[in-house]
Amino acid sequence: MNKKGLIGVVGVMVLLLVAVATFLAARRFATFSASPSVPPFIAGTCRDFPEAQLKIGGRKISVALADDEQERHQGLSDCESMPADSGMYFVFPQKEATAFWMKSMHFALDIIWVADGKVTGVVENAPAPVPGTANRNLPQYASNGAINTVLELPAGKAKEYGIKQGTQIELLR
């Protein structure tokens, strides 16, 4: 093969690599495909989570699912924002008492503790930490008993949606 032919082959390979990298990057930051009546969860502002819908009273909201250890550990940390009518739903393999913190959060949240589809407690407006706060100084927000799911919403949404102890939350997937 002559020099021009080799350069052409290398050029085609580089173009293929760029195309594959672009495709993979687009998939990683893809928006969620919710129904038209329910806005997508993160719309490219965060990591790519599995998506589902929750029914809270007569309202449906789109949520990102954190249903494995890594997703539950990372949660919304380092995400810049979350659309107003969405949330993150943490699913645990078994009921347990747990605590959350706001490590690397950039916005305030409502934290809703849920056991078997029924709200057991609500933390309203857990503030984002001041940048540079040491982990040991971050407050922890504890469930008031064994729970198997937790819903995080933008601050103020629990009150707006009428969520309180006893409210039913149904995962629709």
Secondary structure, 3 states (H helix, E strand, C coil): CCHHHHHHHHHHHHHHHHHHHHHHHHHHCCCCCCCCCCCCCCCCCCCCCCEEEEEECCEEEEEEEECCHHHHHHCCCCCCCCCCCEEEEEEEEEEECCEEECCCCCCCEEEEEEECCEEEEEEEEECCCCCCCCHHHCCEEECCCCEEEEEEEECCHHHHHCCCCCCEEEECC
